[in-house]
Amino acid sequence: MFFERHGGGERAILVHLDGQDPEAREDPQEFQELAISAGAETVAFVNVPRHRFSAKFLIGSGKVEELRDQVKAEQVELVIFNHILTPSQERNLERAFECRVIDRTGLILDIFAQRARTHEGKLQVELAQLEHMSTRLVRGWTHLERQGGGIGLRGPGETQLETDRRLLRVRLKQIKARLEKVRSQRIQARRGRKRADIPSVSLIGYTNAGKSTLFNAVTHSDVYAADQLFATLDPTLRRLELNDLGPIVLADTVGFIRHLPHKLVEAFRATLEESASSDLLVHVIDAHEPERMQQIEQVMAVLVEIGANELPILEVYNKLDLLEGVEPQIQRNGDGKPERVWLSAKDGQGLELLGQAIAELLGEDLFVATLRLPQRLARMRAQFFELNAVQSETHDEHGDSLLAVRIPRVELNRLVSREGLKPQEFIEQHTLQ
């Protein structure tokens, strides 16, 4: 946007740094999948064993010369590093290679830019991109850093670089103001759901774990789902009816990834708050992924960052169709509560178990009793039947209905309140001892 850069293209060399520190090390296979998701045509994958990083190039000068020759020979237009580069390292590498250079953060930002569909999603991506660019702005304008001087060159007293930085600050301020408005609207919507006692459930998990496929299977929606990283970017909410529980709101959210750029976490704060304010988190895990334990750790790390790590979590091991000898099942903890569900969103195995587990976790406070309803409450009686909450019905000598009901207490309170009655007084007066 504000840059004069070398001509862009899709032919790319991928550079992976293989260091000793397991915390800093990135997954090379995931790196290649990210490049594919961004639309890059990988010309070569270069693995650089590096234990000490160079301040100037990140990699050694010998490897820089080797890569420069490869860039020219292969007519490469883009070099992608599976590591975070400082602005000066990125600038030095671009000068050496004479082509575009981006790091892991820039690659993920590019994928997010391609996936954004809603106005909010585009604003969030632009915010993250601009904040990432702000430290790299000098690269494109080194020839305009001096103020104009002489006849016909005197201007407003600021350099082109200063002008661009000012425009960038203005745009950042505008975007943050719009996103703050979106955030307040989301807060209002959540308050409305809380007042209506409608529980909210968020699907979370590592990118490409199958969240959107599961979301579509459960809600009969057509949210975009694909076998690629970050197929889902914009959050989607659907109302869902569960047996023994009633309505819930299910949210499909953006996937997490190892070393998710902090700028993205900040930019997507309004979206991620949907997860942080949920009554239950459904952590979708790729059961077929060999690195699933590391992926689980990364998801938990992001939950800590957004303040959602204390919420109740139900683990869902997805992609059961890719495993042999494993049946759909609910695994429970020592108290008998659902802890883990094994299913396949793709072919529908175990979906009913997921609904059962969610209902058990959210509907722990069930009201199970027999109610005496006089004829004047015939409308309420009909609503009990509509909710499939009636287990049996008899009548007494006065013609009152004796309903044996099993219903979540929040649903009972909502139903009673609609009649203008106080829930606790109603329960005390109409429950048979």
LINZI-V602272 format. One line per field, one symbol per residue. ss: DSSP state (H for helix, E for strand, C for the rest). phi: phi as a letter, one per 40 degrees, with the letter a starting at -180 (. if undefined). A space follows every 50 residues. Layout:
BEGIN
ss->???
phi->???
END
This chain:
BEGIN
ss->CCCCCCCCCCEEEEEEEECCCCCCCCCHHHHHHHHHHHCCEEEEEEEEEC CCCECCCECCHHHHHHHHHHHHHHCCCEEEECCCCCHHHHHHHHHHHCCE EECHHHHHHHHHHHHCCCHHHHHHHHHHHHHHHHCCHHHHHHHHCCCCCC CCCCCCCCCHHHHHHHHHHHHHHHHHHHHHHHHHHHHHHHHHHHHCCCEE EEEEEECCCCHHHHHHHHHCCCCCCCCCCCCCCCCEEEEEEECCCEEEEE EECCCECCCCCHHHHHHCHHHHHHHHCCCEEEEEEECCCCCHHHHHHHHH HHHHHCCCCCCCEEEEEECHHHCCCCCCEEEECCCCCEEEEECECCCCEC HHHHHHHHHHHHCCCEEEEEEEECHHHHHHHHHHHHCCCEEEEEECCCCC EEEEEEEEHHHHHHHHHHCCCCHHHHHHHHECC
phi->.bbbbcdcabcbbcbbcbcccccccbccccdcccccccgccccabbcbca bbccccbgbcccccccccccccccfcbabbbcacbcdccccccccccfac bbbcccccccccccccbcccccccccdccccccdcbccdcbccbccccag cgbcbcgbccccccccccccccccccccccccccccccccccccccfccb bbcbiccgchccccdcccbfbbcdbacacfcbbccbbbcbcbcgbgcbbb bcbcccadfdddccccccdccccdccbccabbccbccccccccccccccc ccccccgbccccbbcbccgcccbbgbcdabcbcccgccbabbabccbgcg ccccdcccccccbccccbabbbbcccbcccdccccccfcccaabbcccgc cbbcbbadcccccccccccgbcdccccccbccc
END
